[in-house]
Every structure is written in C-alpha cells, then in structure tokens.
Amino acid sequence: LRGIDANAGDKILDSMLASAASNGDSLLSATVNLMKLEVFVFHQEWKKAIDLVRKAGNVRLVLPSAFGAVRFTFLEALTYLKAAQSSSGWKKRQMKKCAHKTIQLIRGWAKNGNVNV
C-alpha cells in the first residue's frame, strides 16, 4: 500500500457528497454517508463518526435496500455507544439514550424476523 494517498479517498467521497447535494440526489448522499461512516468506525474516529451520524439524519428513509439501512443503523448504535463511553454528565446520558433507541429499533427488526439482522 505504499504510495497510496489516504486523503484521496476522502476527497473523492466529499466530491460525491457535494455532487449529490447539488443534484438533490438523496440516495447517493445516503450511500456516501454510509461508506464514510464505515470508514470512520473502521479507523475508530468516533468524533468524526458522531458528527456524520448527526449530519446525515435518518438515512433509513432513503436507502432502498434493507441491508444498507440495517448496516447504517448498527454503525449508528455503535457510534453512539462509543461516544457515550468518552463523554460525561448529561452528554453521556444523551448519547446512551440515542444508542438505546437505535438498539431497540434493531431488536424490533430481529423480533419481526428481518433476515438482514
């Protein structure tokens, strides 16, 4: 992996996100946000991940495939839990509450027999 510019991927994803925003393409925007969230979680960049989750909004409404929505929801819960670990006071309670809501959503899907969970 020598000679590969790690920032080039970020620039490409940011340009795709800007293009999606200018064209009003919410599906492309949601897909790019999912890819960026996966990268942030993989590299354990929790502050960037929580900022992305907050900025992206409810991606589940836009993603047509159940797999993408479940993947985003799982990563969202993981991000909130890790943010709660590093926070204190009311911010910790707020992050735990958001994580609990997301986990309850995943549990509901599993209870109803969603094959992607």
ROSE-4610 file (N, C-alpha, C; in Angstrom, 1 decimal, always signed):
// ROSE-4610
residu = [L/L/L/R/R/R/G/G/G/I/I/I/D/D/D/A/A/A/N/N/N/A/A/A/G/G/G/D/D/D/K/K/K/I/I/I/L/L/L/D/D/D/S/S/S/M/M/M/L/L/L/A/A/A/S/S/S/A/A/A/A/A/A/S/S/S/N/N/N/G/G/G/D/D/D/S/S/S/L/L/L/L/L/L/S/S/S/A/A/A/T/T/T/V/V/V/N/N/N/L/L/L/M/M/M/K/K/K/L/L/L/E/E/E/V/V/V/F/F/F/V/V/V/F/F/F/H/H/H/Q/Q/Q/E/E/E/W/W/W/K/K/K/K/K/K/A/A/A/I/I/I/D/D/D/L/L/L/V/V/V/R/R/R/K/K/K/A/A/A/G/G/G/N/N/N/V/V/V/R/R/R/L/L/L/V/V/V/L/L/L/P/P/P/S/S/S/A/A/A/F/F/F/G/G/G/A/A/A/V/V/V/R/R/R/F/F/F/T/T/T/F/F/F/L/L/L/E/E/E/A/A/A/L/L/L/T/T/T/Y/Y/Y/L/L/L/K/K/K/A/A/A/A/A/A/Q/Q/Q/S/S/S/S/S/S/S/S/S/G/G/G/W/W/W/K/K/K/K/K/K/R/R/R/Q/Q/Q/M/M/M/K/K/K/K/K/K/C/C/C/A/A/A/H/H/H/K/K/K/T/T/T/I/I/I/Q/Q/Q/L/L/L/I/I/I/R/R/R/G/G/G/W/W/W/A/A/A/K/K/K/N/N/N/G/G/G/N/N/N/V/V/V/N/N/N/V/V/V]
num = [1/1/1/2/2/2/3/3/3/4/4/4/5/5/5/6/6/6/7/7/7/8/8/8/9/9/9/10/10/10/11/11/11/12/12/12/13/13/13/14/14/14/15/15/15/16/16/16/17/17/17/18/18/18/19/19/19/20/20/20/21/21/21/22/22/22/23/23/23/24/24/24/25/25/25/26/26/26/27/27/27/28/28/28/29/29/29/30/30/30/31/31/31/32/32/32/33/33/33/34/34/34/35/35/35/36/36/36/37/37/37/38/38/38/39/39/39/40/40/40/41/41/41/42/42/42/43/43/43/44/44/44/45/45/45/46/46/46/47/47/47/48/48/48/49/49/49/50/50/50/51/51/51/52/52/52/53/53/53/54/54/54/55/55/55/56/56/56/57/57/57/58/58/58/59/59/59/60/60/60/61/61/61/62/62/62/63/63/63/64/64/64/65/65/65/66/66/66/67/67/67/68/68/68/69/69/69/70/70/70/71/71/71/72/72/72/73/73/73/74/74/74/75/75/75/76/76/76/77/77/77/78/78/78/79/79/79/80/80/80/81/81/81/82/82/82/83/83/83/84/84/84/85/85/85/86/86/86/87/87/87/88/88/88/89/89/89/90/90/90/91/91/91/92/92/92/93/93/93/94/94/94/95/95/95/96/96/96/97/97/97/98/98/98/99/99/99/100/100/100/101/101/101/102/102/102/103/103/103/104/104/104/105/105/105/106/106/106/107/107/107/108/108/108/109/109/109/110/110/110/111/111/111/112/112/112/113/113/113/114/114/114/115/115/115/116/116/116/117/117/117]
x = [+0.8/+0.0/+0.9/+2.1/+3.0/+2.5/+2.6/+2.3/+0.9/+0.0/-1.4/-1.7/-2.4/-2.8/-4.1/-4.0/-5.2/-6.3/-5.8/-6.7/-7.4/-6.9/-7.6/-9.0/-9.1/-10.4/-11.4/-10.9/-11.8/-12.2/-11.3/-11.6/-12.7/-12.5/-13.5/-14.9/-14.9/-16.2/-16.9/-16.0/-16.5/-17.1/-16.4/-16.9/-18.2/-18.3/-19.5/-20.6/-20.4/-21.4/-21.8/-20.9/-21.2/-22.0/-21.7/-22.4/-23.8/-24.0/-25.3/-26.2/-25.5/-26.3/-26.7/-25.8/-26.2/-27.3/-27.3/-28.3/-29.6/-29.5/-30.7/-30.9/-29.8/-29.8/-29.6/-30.7/-30.7/-30.2/-30.4/-29.9/-28.4/-27.8/-26.3/-25.8/-26.4/-25.9/-26.0/-27.0/-27.1/-26.1/-25.9/-24.9/-23.5/-23.1/-21.8/-21.7/-22.7/-22.6/-22.4/-23.1/-22.9/-21.4/-20.9/-19.5/-18.5/-18.8/-17.9/-18.0/-19.2/-19.4/-18.6/-18.7/-18.0/-16.5/-15.9/-14.5/-14.2/-15.0/-14.7/-14.7/-15.7/-15.8/-14.6/-14.2/-13.1/-11.8/-11.6/-10.4/-10.6/-11.7/-12.1/-12.0/-12.5/-12.5/-13.9/-14.2/-15.5/-16.1/-15.3/-15.8/-16.3/-15.5/-16.0/-17.2/-17.3/-18.4/-19.7/-19.6/-20.8/-21.2/-20.3/-20.7/-21.4/-20.9/-21.5/-22.9/-23.1/-24.4/-25.4/-25.0/-25.8/-26.2/-25.2/-25.4/-26.2/-26.0/-26.7/-28.2/-28.6/-30.0/-30.5/-31.8/-32.4/-32.2/-31.1/-30.7/-31.6/-32.2/-33.1/-34.3/-34.7/-35.8/-35.5/-34.2/-33.7/-33.2/-32.5/-31.8/-32.9/-32.9/-34.0/-33.7/-32.5/-32.2/-32.2/-32.7/-32.7/-31.3/-30.4/-29.1/-28.4/-28.5/-27.9/-28.4/-29.7/-30.4/-30.0/-29.9/-29.5/-28.1/-27.2/-25.8/-25.6/-26.3/-26.2/-26.7/-27.8/-28.4/-27.4/-26.8/-25.9/-24.7/-24.1/-23.0/-23.3/-24.6/-25.1/-25.1/-25.6/-25.7/-24.3/-23.4/-22.0/-21.4/-21.6/-21.0/-21.6/-22.9/-23.4/-22.9/-22.7/-22.2/-20.8/-19.9/-18.6/-18.5/-19.4/-19.4/-19.8/-20.7/-21.2/-20.0/-19.2/-18.1/-17.1/-16.9/-15.9/-16.5/-17.8/-18.5/-18.8/-19.2/-19.6/-20.8/-21.5/-22.6/-23.8/-24.5/-25.7/-25.4/-24.2/-23.9/-23.8/-23.3/-23.3/-24.7/-25.6/-26.9/-27.6/-27.4/-28.0/-27.5/-26.2/-25.7/-26.2/-26.3/-26.9/-28.3/-29.1/-30.5/-30.6/-29.8/-29.8/-29.4/-28.4/-28.0/-29.1/-29.7/-30.8/-31.9/-32.3/-33.4/-33.0/-31.8/-31.3/-31.3/-30.8/-30.7/-32.1/-33.1/-34.5/-35.0/-34.6/-35.1/-34.5/-33.3/-32.7/-33.3/-33.6/-34.3/-35.7/-36.4/-37.7/-37.6/-36.6/-36.4/-36.2/-35.3/-35.0/-36.2/-37.0/-38.2/-39.2/-39.3/-40.2/-39.7/-38.5/-38.0/-37.2/-36.6/-35.8/-34.6/-34.4/-33.3/-32.0/-32.0/-30.7/-30.1/-30.8/-30.3/-29.6]
y = [-1.2/+0.0/+1.3/+1.1/+2.3/+3.2/+4.4/+5.4/+5.7/+5.1/+5.4/+6.6/+7.5/+8.7/+8.5/+8.4/+8.1/+9.2/+10.4/+11.6/+11.7/+11.0/+11.0/+10.4/+9.3/+8.7/+9.6/+10.3/+11.3/+12.4/+12.9/+13.9/+13.4/+12.2/+11.6/+11.5/+11.0/+10.9/+12.2/+13.2/+14.6/+15.2/+14.9/+15.4/+14.8/+13.4/+12.7/+13.3/+13.6/+14.1/+15.5/+16.3/+17.7/+17.6/+16.6/+16.5/+16.0/+15.1/+14.6/+15.7/+16.6/+17.7/+18.7/+18.9/+19.9/+19.4/+18.1/+17.5/+17.1/+17.1/+16.7/+15.2/+14.5/+13.0/+12.5/+12.2/+11.8/+10.4/+9.5/+8.1/+8.1/+8.9/+8.9/+9.5/+10.5/+11.1/+10.2/+9.4/+8.4/+7.3/+6.9/+5.8/+6.3/+7.5/+8.1/+8.2/+8.7/+8.8/+7.4/+6.4/+5.1/+4.6/+4.9/+4.5/+5.3/+6.6/+7.4/+6.9/+6.6/+6.1/+4.8/+3.9/+2.6/+2.9/+3.8/+4.1/+4.7/+5.6/+6.3/+5.2/+4.3/+3.3/+2.3/+2.0/+1.1/+1.6/+3.0/+3.6/+4.2/+3.9/+4.3/+5.8/+6.6/+8.0/+8.4/+8.3/+8.3/+9.7/+10.8/+12.1/+12.5/+12.1/+12.3/+11.5/+10.2/+9.4/+10.0/+10.5/+11.0/+12.3/+13.1/+14.3/+13.9/+12.8/+12.3/+11.8/+11.0/+10.5/+11.6/+12.6/+13.8/+14.5/+14.7/+15.5/+14.7/+13.4/+12.6/+12.5/+12.6/+12.4/+11.0/+10.8/+9.5/+8.9/+8.2/+7.6/+6.4/+5.8/+4.7/+5.0/+6.2/+6.6/+6.6/+6.8/+7.0/+5.7/+4.9/+3.7/+2.6/+2.2/+1.3/-0.2/-0.5/-1.9/-2.0/-3.1/-3.4/-3.5/-4.1/-4.3/-3.0/-2.0/-0.7/+0.0/-0.1/+0.6/-0.1/-1.5/-2.2/-1.9/-1.9/-1.6/-0.2/+0.8/+2.1/+2.2/+1.5/+1.5/+0.9/-0.2/-0.9/+0.0/+0.6/+1.5/+2.8/+3.2/+4.4/+4.0/+2.9/+2.4/+2.3/+1.7/+1.5/+2.9/+3.8/+5.2/+5.9/+5.8/+6.4/+5.8/+4.5/+3.8/+4.2/+4.3/+4.7/+6.2/+7.0/+8.4/+8.6/+7.7/+7.7/+7.3/+6.4/+6.0/+7.1/+7.9/+9.0/+10.3/+10.4/+11.6/+11.4/+12.5/+12.5/+13.5/+13.2/+14.1/+13.9/+15.0/+15.0/+14.5/+14.8/+14.4/+12.8/+12.2/+10.7/+10.2/+10.8/+10.3/+10.4/+11.6/+11.8/+10.8/+10.5/+9.5/+8.1/+7.8/+6.5/+6.3/+7.4/+7.4/+7.2/+7.9/+7.7/+6.3/+5.8/+4.4/+3.4/+3.6/+2.7/+2.7/+3.9/+4.0/+3.2/+3.3/+2.6/+1.1/+0.7/-0.7/-1.3/-0.6/-1.0/-1.2/-0.4/-0.5/-1.8/-2.1/-3.3/-4.5/-4.5/-5.6/-5.8/-4.7/-4.9/-5.5/-5.2/-5.8/-7.3/-7.7/-9.1/-9.8/-9.2/-9.9/-10.1/-9.2/-9.3/-10.2/-10.7/-11.7/-11.1/-9.9/-9.3/-10.2/-10.7/-11.6/-10.9/-9.6/-8.9/-8.6/-8.8/-8.5/-9.7]
z = [+0.0/+0.0/+0.0/-0.3/-0.4/-1.6/-1.4/-2.5/-2.6/-1.8/-1.9/-1.0/-1.6/-0.8/-0.1/+1.2/+2.0/+1.9/+1.7/+1.7/+0.3/-0.7/-2.0/-1.9/-1.1/-0.9/-0.3/+0.7/+1.4/+0.4/-0.4/-1.4/-2.4/-2.8/-3.7/-3.1/-1.9/-1.2/-0.9/-0.6/-0.4/-1.6/-2.8/-4.0/-4.5/-4.2/-4.5/-3.6/-2.4/-1.5/-1.9/-2.4/-2.9/-4.1/-5.0/-6.2/-6.0/-5.0/-4.6/-4.0/-3.2/-2.6/-3.7/-4.7/-5.7/-6.6/-6.8/-7.7/-7.0/-5.7/-4.9/-4.9/-5.1/-5.1/-3.7/-3.0/-1.6/-1.5/-2.5/-2.4/-2.5/-3.4/-3.5/-2.2/-1.7/-0.4/+0.7/+0.8/+1.9/+1.8/+0.5/+0.3/+0.6/+0.2/+0.5/+2.1/+2.7/+4.2/+4.8/+4.3/+4.9/+4.7/+3.5/+3.2/+4.2/+4.3/+5.2/+6.6/+7.1/+8.4/+8.7/+7.7/+7.8/+7.9/+7.2/+7.2/+8.6/+9.1/+10.4/+11.5/+11.5/+12.5/+12.4/+11.2/+11.0/+11.5/+11.3/+11.8/+13.2/+13.9/+15.2/+15.4/+14.4/+14.5/+15.0/+16.3/+16.8/+16.8/+16.9/+16.9/+15.5/+14.5/+13.1/+12.8/+13.3/+13.1/+13.7/+14.9/+15.6/+14.8/+14.4/+13.6/+12.3/+11.6/+10.4/+10.7/+11.8/+12.1/+12.3/+13.1/+13.3/+12.1/+11.2/+10.0/+8.9/+8.9/+7.9/+8.1/+9.4/+9.7/+9.6/+9.2/+9.2/+7.8/+7.6/+6.3/+6.0/+7.0/+6.8/+5.9/+5.8/+5.0/+3.5/+3.2/+1.8/+1.2/+2.0/+1.5/+1.1/-0.1/-0.6/-0.1/+0.0/+0.4/+1.9/+2.4/+3.8/+4.4/+3.6/+4.1/+4.5/+3.6/+3.8/+5.0/+5.2/+6.3/+7.6/+7.6/+8.8/+9.1/+8.1/+8.3/+8.9/+8.4/+8.9/+10.4/+10.6/+12.0/+13.0/+12.6/+13.5/+13.8/+12.8/+12.9/+13.7/+13.5/+14.3/+15.8/+16.1/+17.5/+18.1/+17.4/+17.9/+18.1/+17.2/+17.3/+18.6/+18.8/+20.0/+21.3/+21.3/+22.5/+22.7/+21.7/+21.9/+22.3/+21.8/+22.2/+23.6/+24.1/+25.5/+26.4/+26.0/+26.8/+27.0/+26.1/+26.2/+26.7/+26.9/+27.4/+28.9/+29.5/+30.9/+31.1/+32.2/+32.5/+31.6/+31.3/+30.5/+29.1/+28.6/+27.2/+27.2/+28.2/+28.3/+28.3/+29.1/+29.1/+27.8/+27.1/+25.8/+24.8/+24.8/+23.9/+24.1/+25.4/+25.8/+25.4/+25.5/+25.1/+23.6/+22.8/+21.4/+21.0/+21.6/+21.4/+21.7/+22.9/+23.3/+22.3/+21.8/+20.8/+19.5/+19.1/+17.9/+18.1/+19.3/+19.6/+19.7/+20.3/+20.3/+18.9/+18.0/+16.6/+16.0/+16.2/+15.7/+16.4/+17.7/+18.4/+17.8/+17.5/+16.9/+15.5/+14.7/+13.4/+13.6/+14.6/+14.8/+15.3/+16.1/+16.7/+15.5/+14.6/+13.5/+12.4/+12.5/+11.5/+10.4/+10.5/+9.4/+9.2/+8.0/+7.7/+7.6/+7.6/+7.5/+8.8/+9.9/+11.3/+11.8]
